[in-house]
């Protein structure tokens, strides 16, 4: 795979992960707007970043 192909694949995976996370928020609260869903997701991701920054969550190391 070329560098360009790897970048496109990575961006596709990020887009898919975002869509899955948004769908999870929408299933929990089906009546909310897209903007409200984005805000909830942003808050969850921010909370996760804070946990990582405080050492409360350590991502698994994957093999190369």
C-alpha positions as CSV (number, residue, x, y, z in Angstrom):
1,X,0.0,0.0,0.0
2,X,1.3,3.4,-0.8
3,X,1.4,6.2,1.8
4,X,-1.6,7.8,0.1
5,X,-3.6,4.6,0.2
6,X,-2.8,4.1,3.9
7,X,-3.9,7.7,4.6
8,X,-7.2,7.1,2.8
9,X,-7.7,3.8,4.6
10,X,-7.0,5.5,8.0
11,X,-9.4,8.3,7.3
12,X,-12.1,5.9,6.2
13,X,-11.6,4.0,9.5
14,X,-11.9,7.2,11.5
15,X,-15.0,8.2,9.6
16,X,-16.6,4.8,10.3
17,X,-15.7,4.9,14.0
18,X,-17.3,8.4,14.2
19,X,-20.4,7.1,12.5
20,X,-20.6,4.2,15.0
21,X,-20.2,6.4,18.0
22,X,-22.8,8.9,16.7
23,X,-25.2,6.0,16.1
24,X,-24.7,4.8,19.7
25,X,-25.6,8.3,20.9
26,X,-28.6,8.4,18.6
27,X,-29.9,5.0,19.9
28,X,-29.6,6.2,23.5
29,X,-31.6,9.4,22.7
30,X,-33.5,9.0,19.4
31,X,-35.3,12.4,19.7
32,X,-32.2,14.6,19.9
33,X,-30.9,16.7,17.0
34,X,-27.6,16.0,15.2
35,X,-26.0,19.0,16.9
36,X,-27.0,17.6,20.3
37,X,-25.7,14.2,19.4
38,X,-22.4,15.8,18.3
39,X,-22.2,17.7,21.6
40,X,-22.8,14.6,23.6
41,X,-20.1,12.7,21.6
42,X,-17.6,15.6,22.0
43,X,-18.2,15.6,25.8
44,X,-17.6,11.8,26.0
45,X,-14.4,12.0,23.9
46,X,-13.2,14.9,26.1
47,X,-13.9,12.9,29.2
48,X,-12.0,10.0,27.7
49,X,-9.0,12.3,26.9
50,X,-9.0,13.5,30.5
51,X,-8.9,10.0,31.8
52,X,-6.0,9.2,29.5
53,X,-4.1,12.3,30.6
54,X,-4.5,11.4,34.3
55,X,-3.3,7.8,33.7
56,X,-6.8,6.3,34.5
57,X,-7.0,4.7,31.1
58,X,-4.1,3.2,29.2
59,X,-4.8,2.2,25.6
60,X,-3.7,-1.3,24.6
61,X,-0.4,-1.5,22.7
62,X,-0.9,-3.2,19.4
63,X,1.8,-5.1,17.6
64,X,3.2,-3.5,14.4
